[in-house]
């Protein structure tokens, strides 16, 4: 019978759809091509490790170059000579200069400052043992200078240094210790977390 024709008995003919599968929803996105899904699933852990290595190798080479050739792990040092000259030119107090310490004593900072209550010279060192030590010379009154530099530091008796001067041992903040020279026109402090031997070496180098 021809599609759409009415049967002889007058019963309406059934109209069949030409497609057997249901129509896709208008808002439904088509499934990705099988090839792409397969390629994504075939990326193994080994491939990911290789990708990470490709990224990490250049970074490791840059770090090695920075440390080996540019001295990335070395502390930044300064020349204290201009600051010492500035302190001498100010004439606030006799300036003692460290001499003969050697290249393994590295100067990491140097500063001279004049304030209303006096002037202060500071020179910081990295010692041969890799610890910190600071030289402070000042004409700020000792009763104000010592608490500021040593916190609640207390005298511990004479240091008996071979230079013949009246150095005193003091406690300082944290794990630091100090050597203090009290004179009428200046106070000299050697302080840091360096060992006593290195602090004594710095104190006796002053000329």
BAVO-170436 format. One record per residue: residue in three letters; x, y negated, z of N, C-alpha, C, O in turn. Coordinates in steps of 0.1 Angstrom, whole numbers, plus 5000, padded with zeros to 4 digits. Last residue first. Layout:
REM BAVO-170436
ALAXYZXYZXYZXYZ/...
END
This chain:
REM BAVO-170436
UNK592945085665594044995666593644855665594444765666/UNK591645405672591445265671592645175674593345205683/UNK592045665676592445615663592345465662592845405653/UNK590845745700592245715700592845665687593945625686/UNK588145785691588445675700589945645700590345525701/UNK588446005674588045885668588345765678588845665673/UNK589246205693590146165681589746035675590645955672/UNK587046205710588346155715589246125704590046025705/UNK585246325692584946195697586246135702586546015700/UNK586546575688586446485677586046345681586646245676/UNK586246685714587546665708587546565696588446485695/UNK583546695718584346595726585646575720586246465720/UNK581646725687582346775699583146665706583546575700/UNK578946515677580246575674580746625688580346575698/UNK576746355680576646495684577846575681577846705682/UNK577946045695577446135684577246275689577446305701/UNK580045755699578945835703578445925691578645885680/UNK581945515713582045625703581045725707581145785718/UNK581945175718581245295721581545395709581445355698/UNK583144885734583344985724582745115728582945165739/UNK582444555741582244695745582444775733581844745722/UNK584144245750583544335740583344475747583944505758/UNK585344095769584844025757584244115747583844075736/UNK586144265790585444145793584744075781583744015782/UNK585144615783586144505784585444375785584244365783/UNK584644945783584044825788585244725790586144745798/UNK584245205763585245125768584644985771584144915762/UNK582945535763582645395764583845315769584445365780/UNK581745815745582945755752582745605751582445545741/UNK579046045747579645915743580945895751581045935762/UNK576846285731577646235742578446115737578546095725/UNK573646435723574846355720575646325733575046335744/UNK571246565723572446645725573746565723574846625720/UNK569446295735569446425729570646505733571046515745/UNK571546015743570246075739570346205733571346235726/UNK574246075765573545995756572246065752571846165759/UNK576746035792575646105785574946015775575045895776/UNK580145925789578745895792577846005786578246065775/UNK583345855801582445955795581045915799580745895811/UNK585345565796584445645804583545735796583145705785/UNK588645435792587445495786586645575797587245635806/UNK590745225797589845285807588545325800587445275803/UNK593845325779592645235781591645305790591645425792/UNK595845495771596045415783594845325787594945245796/UNK595645675751595945545747596045445759596445335758/UNK594845935759596245905759596645755755597745725756/UNK592045925782592545935768594045885769594445805777/UNK590245975804591646005804592246025790592846125787/UNK587545925810587846015799589346055798589646155791/UNK585945915842586945865832587245975822587146095824/UNK582345975845583745965850584645925839584245915827/UNK579845955834580246085839581746085844582246195847/UNK577045735833578545755833578845885840578245935850/UNK574245805813574845785826576345805826576745905819/UNK571645705791572945755793573545715807573345595811/UNK569045665781569245675795570645735799570745805809/UNK570345525752569045555759569245555774569645455780/UNK572545425741572645555747571445605754571345705760/UNK571945175730572745275722572645415728572745515720/UNK570445045749569945045735570645155727570045215718/UNK571945065772570645135771570045145757569445245753/UNK574244915763574345055766572945125766572845235760/UNK573344645758573844725747573844875751573344955743/UNK572644535783571644545772572044645761571244715756/UNK574944545798573744595804572544605794571544665797/UNK576844435781576844575782575544625789575044735785/UNK575944175757576144215771575944365773574944425768/UNK577544205726576244195733576544245747577244345750/UNK579844235712579944155724578544125730578444035738/UNK580944565700579944455701580344365713580944415723/UNK581144855680581944745687580944625688580344585678/UNK580745195676580045065679580944975686581545005696/UNK580945475656581745375663580945245664580445195654/UNK579545795656579445655653580345565662580345585674/UNK579246115641579946025651579745885646579845855635/UNK578046435634577946295633578646225644578546265656/UNK579746725618578846665628578846505626579646455618/UNK581546865603580246845598579246785607578046795605/UNK584146875612583246985615581846975611581047055614/UNK585146625604585546745597584746865600584646955592/UNK582146405606583446455610583846585602583046635595/UNK580946135591580646275591582046335594582946315587/UNK580245815608581145915602580546055602579746085610/UNK579545465608579145605610580045705602580445675591/UNK580045175625580545255614580245395617580545455628/UNK579044855634578744995634579345065622579145015611/UNK579244565653579844635642579544785644579744835655/UNK577444285664577644425665578144485652577644455642/UNK577143995684577344055671577744205674578344235684/UNK574543825704575843875701575943935688574943945680/UNK571943735707572643775719574043825717574743875726/UNK571043675681571143565691571943605703572543515709/UNK573343855659572043825665572243715675573343675678/UNK574943995631575043895642573643855646572743825638/UNK576344295621575144215622575344115634575844155645/UNK577744525598578044425608576844325609576344275598/UNK578144865589577244745590577744655601578144695612/UNK578345165572579045055578578244935578577744895567/UNK578245525566577645385567578545295575579345335583/UNK580045725563578745735556577945605557576945595550/UNK583245835558582445715563581145715555581145705543/UNK584546135568583946065557583045955563582145985571/UNK587446295574586546205581585846115571586546025565/UNK589146405557588046485561587146415571586146475575/UNK591246225552590146225542588946315547587846305541/UNK592246055583592346155572591046165564590046105567/UNK592645875603591745985606591846095595591546205598/UNK594345645604594945785604593945895606594346005611/UNK592345425623593445445614593945595616593845655626/UNK589645195629590145335630591245355619591145315608/UNK590244885644590044955632590545105633591645125638/UNK588644645664589544755664589244845651588044865648/UNK588344305667587844415660588944525659590044505655/UNK587544085693588644155686588144285680587444365686/UNK584543895684585343975693586444045686586444045674/UNK583843705665582943725677583643805688583443775700/UNK584843645640585643605652584843625665585143555675/UNK584143675614583143615623583843575636583343485642/UNK586243815603586043675599585043605608585143485610/UNK585844065613587043995617586843845614587143755622/UNK583544145599583544135614584744055619584543975628/UNK584444135573583444045577583344035592583143915597/UNK586344345574586744215571585744105575586144005580/UNK584544565578585544525588586044385587586344315596/UNK583144545554582444525566583444495578583144405586/UNK585244615535584544485535583844455547583744335551/UNK585944885545586844775545586144635544586544545552/UNK584445115543584145025554584944895554584744805562/UNK582845245516584145185520583845095531583244995529/UNK580945555519581045405517582445365521583145435529/UNK579345855505580345775514580445635510580045595499/UNK576946085506577345965500578245885510577845865521/UNK577846435509577246315514577746195507578846185501/UNK577246685484578246605491577546475496576646415490/UNK575546825468575546855482576446775490576446785503/UNK576146735442574846715447574746735462573846675469/UNK578346695424578446685439577146665446577146575455/UNK578246745397577846605402577946595417577646485422/UNK579047005395579746905387579446765392580246675391/UNK577547165412578847195409579647085403580847065406/UNK574947055415575747085427577247095423578147055431/UNK574147025388574046915398574946935410575646845414/UNK574447285378575247175372575247055382576346995384/UNK572547415393573947455394574847345389575947315395/UNK570247295385570647285399572047315400572747245408/UNK570247365358570247225361570747205376571547125378/UNK569947645360571147595354571347445357572447395359/UNK567347665371568547715379569847655373570747625381/UNK565847565350565847495362567047535371567747455377/UNK566347765330566847625328566847545341567747465343/UNK565047985344566447985340566947845338568047815343/UNK562247955346563147935358564647925354565447855361/UNK561047995322560947865328561947845339562447735340/UNK561748265317562048165306561948015312562747935309/UNK560548385339562048375338562448275327563448205330/UNK557848365332558348285344559848275343560448175346/UNK557748535310557448395308557948315320558448205318/UNK558448775323559348725313559048575310559948495308/UNK556148805338557448795345558448735335559148645339/UNK554148845318554148725327555448705334555848585335/UNK554949085307555048965298554948835307555648745304/UNK554549255329555949235323556049115315557049035316/UNK551749255331552549185341554049165337554649065340/UNK550549205297550849285308551649205318552149095315/UNK547849145277548949065283549349135297548649125306/UNK545649265267546849335265548049265271549149315269/UNK543449105271543649215280544949285278545349355288/UNK543848925249543948875263544148995273544948975282/UNK543349095227544649035229544848985243545948995248/UNK540649155231541649265232543049205234543849265242/UNK539448915227539348985240540349085242540949105253/UNK540148885200540648785210540548855224541548835231/UNK538749095187540149085186540748995196541849035202/UNK535949055190536649165197538149155197538849195207/UNK534948715194535448825185536148935193536948895202/UNK532648655220533948625213534248745204533848855207/UNK529048615214530248685221531448665213531448655201/UNK527448305212527848425206529048485213529848415218/UNK525348175238526548165230526948295224526748405231/UNK521848095238522948195241524048185232523948175219/UNK519747935231520847875239521947975242522947935248/UNK518048105216518647985209519747935217520747875211/UNK518448455218517948325224518748215218519948215216/UNK518048665190518948605200518348475205517748405198/UNK515448895184516048775180516848715192516448725203/UNK516049255185515349125190516149005186517349015184/UNK516249455155516849405167516149275172515649205163/UNK514949495130514549585141515149535155514549565165/UNK513449285107514649305115514249385127513249355134/UNK511049255095512049305086513349335094514249405089/UNK508049355112509249265111510349335102510449455103/UNK504949435098506149475105507249375102507349315091/UNK501549405102502749345096503949375104504049335116/UNK498849615096499949575106501049515098501549575088/UNK495749505081497049585081498049525091498049405094/UNK492549535094493649455091494949535091495149615100/UNK490149745078490949725090492149645086492849665076/UNK488649805055488549665061489349645073489249535079/UNK489150035042488050035052487949905059487049895068/UNK491249975024489949995019488849985029487749945026/UNK493449725040493049865036491649875031490849785034/UNK494749435025493749485034493349625030493049655019/UNK498249375023497049395017496049455027496449525036/UNK500749345035499849235036498449255030497549175032/UNK502449535010502449465023501549355023501449275014/UNK500549784993501349654992501249585005500249575011/UNK500950125000500050005000500949885000501949875007/
END
